[in-house]
Amino acid sequence: MKTTKVQLSVFCIFALITACKHEEYDITKGIDTQVTLFGDEVSLPIADIGPVTPKELLGDIDLGETLGGMFKEDEEGYLVVEKEDFLYSNPVLLLYMGLQDPTQPSDIPLDDFSAAPGESLATLTGLGLTPALQEFSLYAGNPLTEKMAVSGKITFSEGLASQTFSKEAISAQADKEVFFQTAITDGEPLDSFNAEQMTLHLPANVLEKDPLGGWSSVSLGYHYKAYLALGSDFPEGLEFPVDNLNVPLGKYKVKEARIRAEVSNEIPLTLVLENVAVMTRETDEEGNEQVVVCEDVSVTSNITVSSGSSGAPAVSPIEIVIKADEGTIPDIAGLRLSLSVKAPVGVSDHRLNMNQAVSFNHVRATVYGGITL
């Protein structure tokens, strides 16, 4: 009897197991296999980007040649307008022949001289450029083995005060010795200047004091240099590429990411971030990988980067918010920043230099609400 009951129990258990078995039963059915990590936020350090200079952005073009020689880049990288010319030049021999008494020191009056060194700046206003600083100087060439001197008066346009100088000494055998100089910072181009009552004060026996026996020349000249700045908003926008970011977000279900950075700007231009394009990588039908604009995200921009100057960069924090319309942000390969260029503000050095730089420091991508695996 006991044997029969045991056999019956085993049979019933076997029958129950067999009845419950189903070939299509999935043990994971109804179970959430997604796992969300970092419920608050997670921040991914990326890299520093830059520095990038205007010269690099413009592809090392010769600006002066491109724009008809209106301005150029000087030896320090500043964009400038320069002009230089002689007020007077005469061989020592001709001077000697015109002296009443060559054995005595002599005063030689010169004709008045006028020039318009800053007239070319008028053509630059259409580009928004204006002088940030203008430097004007008079120089003399003295080939003699003894000092000479210069007297005269300089009158400038636009209501600038005239300057008078008396017997400014020029060293013996000086090539281009500056004896008068001034700086103009009011931003108005130096349209013209007049050199009046100019007089050379020559030593005695000038012919004997010329190492070339009279064939050297005594000369007076001027040098004008205007450093350029952006005086009004630039009409064209500027595209700033941020490549090789490689932010791996595509395999996570990320709905929002924020790119944060500190922008260090030496360029005396205010930059307004008007638009941001998110770049991602795609593989075409032939298996070639290419970087394209991602159309499935929305981006918040309108960020202002303050203007700076050489040696005194302005640091501005920025935050770019990227949201996915479909709930998934792709791998971010890079960004294309569209910037509008505004005239600088404040009283810092506004001179444009092709070696000034803008850089994005401490770039991080922050994801909110966690990442879902």
Secondary structure as UniProt FT lines:
FT   HELIX           2..20
FT   TURN            23..24
FT   TURN            27..30
FT   STRAND          36..37
FT   STRAND          41..45
FT   STRAND          49..52
FT   HELIX           54..57
FT   TURN            58..59
FT   HELIX           63..66
FT   TURN            67..69
FT   STRAND          72..73
FT   TURN            75..76
FT   STRAND          78..91
FT   HELIX           92..97
FT   TURN            102..103
FT   STRAND          106..109
FT   STRAND          113..115
FT   TURN            117..118
FT   HELIX           119..127
FT   STRAND          129..142
FT   STRAND          148..156
FT   TURN            158..159
FT   STRAND          163..170
FT   TURN            172..173
FT   STRAND          174..184
FT   STRAND          193..202
FT   TURN            206..209
FT   TURN            211..214
FT   STRAND          217..230
FT   STRAND          238..242
FT   TURN            250..251
FT   STRAND          256..265
FT   STRAND          270..283
FT   TURN            285..286
FT   STRAND          289..293
FT   STRAND          297..300
FT   STRAND          303..305
FT   TURN            310..311
FT   STRAND          314..324
FT   TURN            325..326
FT   STRAND          334..342
FT   TURN            354..355
FT   STRAND          358..368
FT   STRAND          371..372
//
